[in-house]
Amino acid sequence: MRMLRHFFICYFTYNSSYEELDDIIKDFKNSAESADYLEFVTELHHIIQTKNYAFACKIIDKTKFWSFKNHLERFEKLLNYIYHCYKTLTRYR
């Protein structure tokens, strides 16, 4: 979950808003190394397939920038949205 943590620390920071999320996703996609980008998409895919949102949420909560522990459903929707955006953007990479 290295890249998931990195995304929430360096890109979707505590100063970010959900309205900026599409631009943040594009920025990460354009600036990340191919291996990091692939690792991030793979991590998202694994979380979604295993439905292990609670574990991923704990990792993000440890960053101290975001806390989703009382908003697991919102966190699940957020990760699914990010994953969907990345899958769409991957086609054009």
C-alpha positions as CSV (number, residue, x, y, z in Angstrom):
1,M,0.0,0.0,0.0
2,R,3.0,2.2,-0.5
3,M,1.6,4.1,-3.5
4,L,-1.9,4.5,-1.9
5,R,-0.2,6.2,1.1
6,H,2.0,8.3,-1.2
7,F,-1.1,9.5,-3.1
8,F,-2.8,10.7,0.0
9,I,0.3,12.3,1.4
10,C,1.7,14.0,-1.7
11,Y,-1.3,14.5,-4.0
12,F,-4.7,14.3,-2.4
13,T,-3.5,16.2,0.7
14,Y,-5.5,17.6,3.6
15,N,-5.7,21.0,1.7
16,S,-7.3,19.3,-1.3
17,S,-11.0,19.2,-2.0
18,Y,-13.1,16.6,-3.7
19,E,-13.8,19.1,-6.4
20,E,-10.1,19.0,-7.3
21,L,-9.9,15.2,-7.4
22,D,-10.0,14.8,-11.2
23,D,-7.2,17.3,-11.7
24,I,-5.2,15.6,-8.9
25,I,-5.7,12.2,-10.5
26,K,-4.5,13.6,-13.9
27,D,-1.5,15.3,-12.2
28,F,-0.4,12.1,-10.5
29,K,-0.9,10.1,-13.7
30,N,1.2,12.5,-15.6
31,S,4.0,12.9,-13.0
32,A,4.3,9.4,-11.6
33,E,6.9,6.9,-13.0
34,S,5.2,4.1,-15.0
35,A,6.1,1.5,-12.3
36,D,4.6,3.7,-9.5
37,Y,1.5,4.3,-11.6
38,L,1.1,0.6,-12.2
39,E,1.7,-0.2,-8.5
40,F,-1.0,2.3,-7.5
41,V,-3.6,0.9,-9.9
42,T,-2.7,-2.6,-8.8
43,E,-3.1,-1.6,-5.1
44,L,-6.5,-0.1,-5.8
45,H,-7.6,-3.1,-7.8
46,H,-6.5,-5.4,-4.9
47,I,-8.4,-3.4,-2.3
48,I,-11.5,-3.4,-4.4
49,Q,-11.4,-7.1,-5.3
50,T,-10.8,-8.2,-1.7
51,K,-13.1,-5.5,-0.3
52,N,-10.4,-4.7,2.2
53,Y,-11.4,-1.1,2.6
54,A,-11.0,-1.2,6.4
55,F,-7.3,-2.2,6.1
56,A,-6.6,0.5,3.5
57,C,-8.5,3.0,5.6
58,K,-6.2,2.3,8.6
59,I,-3.2,3.0,6.4
60,I,-4.5,6.3,5.3
61,D,-5.6,7.2,8.9
62,K,-2.0,6.7,10.0
63,T,-0.9,9.5,7.7
64,K,-2.7,11.9,10.1
65,F,-3.8,14.0,7.0
66,W,-7.0,12.2,6.5
67,S,-9.3,10.2,8.7
68,F,-11.9,7.9,7.2
69,K,-12.4,5.5,10.1
70,N,-15.9,6.9,10.8
71,H,-16.6,7.2,7.1
72,L,-15.7,3.8,5.6
73,E,-18.5,4.0,3.0
74,R,-17.3,7.4,1.8
75,F,-13.7,5.9,1.6
76,E,-14.9,3.0,-0.4
77,K,-16.7,5.2,-2.9
78,L,-13.6,7.4,-3.1
79,L,-11.3,4.5,-3.9
80,N,-13.7,3.1,-6.5
81,Y,-13.9,6.5,-8.1
82,I,-10.1,7.0,-8.2
83,Y,-9.7,3.4,-9.6
84,H,-12.3,4.1,-12.3
85,C,-10.6,7.3,-13.3
86,Y,-7.2,5.6,-13.5
87,K,-8.6,2.8,-15.6
88,T,-10.1,5.3,-18.0
89,L,-6.9,7.4,-18.1
90,T,-4.7,4.3,-18.6
91,R,-6.3,3.8,-22.0
92,Y,-4.9,7.2,-23.1
93,R,-1.5,7.0,-21.4
